[in-house]
């Protein structure tokens, strides 16, 4: 159920992987897409030894256990829900008291809802929730049905990517 007094806030969380480094970014907005909080992590570059020791689970460890949990623990403006671009980040749901939903194309699961992207409804998006929290599906659907009449739910991810690049250029690779 949406709390009208608090207003809707969406946390857009993504992990960038570039040139062997991983950087996490979170942009929390209101239901019109106005920024309320931006956080980004310092770049994490695993060593050759870490790559060998962690093997196939290295990326999961970096994105969920290290970067994702760090960002969640640093949030000052709690969102109504988190939207993520990496499906593995759904695993952060056990760390969050708020729903986490993955936006992706052509998702097949009982935990998927179709949502139009933006007021024009140009395209429909598949949004998947965490199967271990079945109530999340209806909460996410309710929130996104309100928000997509006012904003695109994919556009803030573009802003995060640009903000991370800008923060790295200006030496602000820290939680802000």
C-alpha positions as CSV (number, residue, x, y, z in Angstrom):
1,X,0.0,0.0,0.0
2,X,1.3,3.4,-0.9
3,X,1.7,5.9,2.0
4,X,0.4,9.2,0.6
5,X,1.9,11.2,3.4
6,X,5.5,10.0,2.8
7,X,5.2,10.1,-1.0
8,X,6.7,7.6,-3.4
9,X,10.4,7.4,-3.7
10,X,12.2,5.0,-6.0
11,X,15.8,3.9,-5.6
12,X,17.5,3.1,-8.9
13,X,20.4,0.9,-8.3
14,X,23.0,-0.3,-10.8
15,X,26.5,-1.6,-11.0
16,X,28.9,-0.5,-13.8
17,X,31.7,-2.8,-14.9
18,X,34.3,-1.1,-17.0
19,X,38.0,-1.8,-17.6
20,X,38.2,-4.4,-14.8
21,X,36.6,-2.1,-12.2
22,X,33.1,-2.2,-10.6
23,X,31.3,0.9,-9.4
24,X,27.8,0.9,-7.8
25,X,25.4,3.8,-8.1
26,X,22.1,4.6,-6.5
27,X,19.8,7.5,-7.5
28,X,16.7,7.9,-5.3
29,X,14.0,10.1,-6.9
30,X,10.4,11.1,-6.2
31,X,7.6,9.9,-8.4
32,X,8.3,12.6,-10.9
33,X,11.9,11.6,-11.2
34,X,13.4,14.5,-9.2
35,X,16.6,13.5,-7.5
36,X,16.5,13.1,-3.7
37,X,19.8,11.3,-3.1
38,X,22.8,10.0,-5.1
39,X,25.3,7.6,-3.9
40,X,28.2,5.9,-5.7
41,X,30.9,3.6,-4.5
42,X,34.6,3.8,-5.0
43,X,35.8,1.6,-7.9
44,X,36.5,-1.9,-6.9
45,X,39.2,-3.7,-9.0
46,X,39.8,-7.3,-8.1
47,X,43.3,-8.5,-8.2
48,X,44.5,-11.4,-10.3
49,X,44.7,-13.5,-7.1
50,X,41.1,-12.7,-6.2
51,X,40.0,-13.6,-9.7
52,X,41.6,-17.0,-9.3
53,X,40.4,-17.6,-5.8
54,X,36.8,-16.5,-6.3
55,X,36.4,-18.0,-9.8
56,X,32.9,-17.9,-11.2
57,X,31.4,-16.3,-8.1
58,X,33.7,-13.2,-8.2
59,X,31.2,-11.0,-10.0
60,X,28.3,-12.0,-7.7
61,X,30.5,-11.4,-4.6
62,X,31.5,-7.9,-5.9
63,X,28.1,-6.8,-7.1
64,X,25.9,-8.2,-4.3
65,X,28.0,-8.8,-1.2
66,X,30.4,-5.9,-1.5
67,X,29.0,-3.1,-3.6
68,X,25.2,-3.7,-3.2
69,X,25.3,-4.2,0.6
70,X,27.5,-1.1,1.0
71,X,25.1,1.1,-0.9
72,X,22.0,-0.3,0.9
73,X,23.7,0.4,4.3
74,X,24.5,4.0,3.2
75,X,21.0,5.1,2.2
76,X,19.8,8.2,3.9
77,X,16.5,8.6,1.9
78,X,14.7,5.3,2.2
79,X,12.8,4.5,-1.0
80,X,9.4,2.8,-1.4
81,X,11.2,0.3,-3.6
82,X,14.5,-0.3,-5.4
83,X,14.7,-0.9,-9.1
84,X,17.8,-2.7,-10.4
85,X,19.3,-3.5,-13.8
86,X,21.2,-6.6,-12.7
87,X,19.1,-9.6,-11.9
88,X,21.6,-10.8,-9.3
89,X,20.8,-7.7,-7.2
90,X,17.4,-9.2,-6.4
91,X,19.4,-11.2,-3.8
92,X,19.8,-7.9,-1.8
93,X,16.1,-8.3,-0.9
94,X,17.1,-10.2,2.3
95,X,19.1,-7.1,3.3
96,X,16.3,-4.6,2.6
97,X,13.0,-3.9,4.2
98,X,11.8,-2.5,0.9
99,X,10.9,-4.4,-2.3
100,X,13.6,-4.8,-4.9
101,X,12.6,-5.3,-8.6
102,X,14.6,-6.2,-11.6
103,X,13.8,-4.5,-14.9
104,X,14.6,-6.6,-18.0
105,X,13.3,-7.7,-21.4
106,X,11.2,-10.7,-22.0
107,X,11.3,-12.1,-18.4
108,X,9.6,-15.4,-17.8
109,X,8.6,-16.0,-14.2
110,X,5.5,-16.0,-12.0
111,X,7.1,-13.0,-10.3
112,X,7.0,-10.8,-13.4
113,X,4.5,-7.9,-14.1
114,X,4.3,-5.9,-17.3
115,X,4.5,-2.1,-16.8
116,X,4.4,0.7,-19.4
117,X,7.6,2.8,-19.4
118,X,6.6,6.4,-19.0
119,X,3.5,8.6,-19.5
120,X,3.4,7.8,-23.2
121,X,3.6,4.1,-22.5
122,X,5.8,3.7,-25.6
123,X,7.0,0.3,-24.5
124,X,6.1,-2.2,-21.9
125,X,8.8,-3.4,-19.5
126,X,9.0,-6.7,-17.6
127,X,9.6,-6.2,-13.9
128,X,10.6,-9.2,-11.8
129,X,10.3,-9.3,-8.0
130,X,12.0,-11.6,-5.5
131,X,10.2,-14.9,-5.3
132,X,10.9,-15.2,-1.6
133,X,8.8,-12.1,-1.0
134,X,5.5,-12.8,-2.8
135,X,3.7,-9.7,-1.6
136,X,6.4,-7.5,-3.3
137,X,4.8,-8.1,-6.7
138,X,1.5,-6.3,-5.9
139,X,3.3,-3.5,-4.1
140,X,5.8,-2.9,-7.0
141,X,2.9,-3.0,-9.5
142,X,0.9,-0.4,-7.5
143,X,3.9,1.9,-7.1
144,X,5.0,1.7,-10.7
145,X,1.5,2.1,-12.1
146,X,1.5,5.5,-10.3
147,X,5.0,6.5,-11.3
148,X,4.9,5.5,-14.9
149,X,2.1,8.0,-15.5
150,X,4.6,10.7,-14.6
151,X,8.1,9.5,-15.6
152,X,10.1,6.8,-17.4
153,X,11.4,4.2,-15.1
154,X,14.4,3.4,-17.3
155,X,15.7,7.0,-17.8
156,X,17.1,7.4,-14.3
157,X,19.6,4.6,-15.0
158,X,21.0,6.8,-17.8
159,X,21.5,9.6,-15.3
160,X,23.2,7.3,-12.9
161,X,25.7,6.2,-15.5
162,X,26.5,9.8,-16.5
163,X,26.7,10.8,-12.8
164,X,29.2,8.0,-12.0
165,X,31.4,9.0,-15.0
166,X,31.3,12.6,-13.8
167,X,32.0,11.7,-10.2
168,X,35.0,9.6,-11.3
169,X,36.3,12.4,-13.5
170,X,36.2,14.9,-10.7
171,X,37.6,12.5,-8.1
172,X,34.4,12.0,-6.1
173,X,34.6,8.2,-6.1
174,X,32.9,8.0,-2.7
175,X,29.5,7.7,-1.1
176,X,27.7,11.0,-1.5
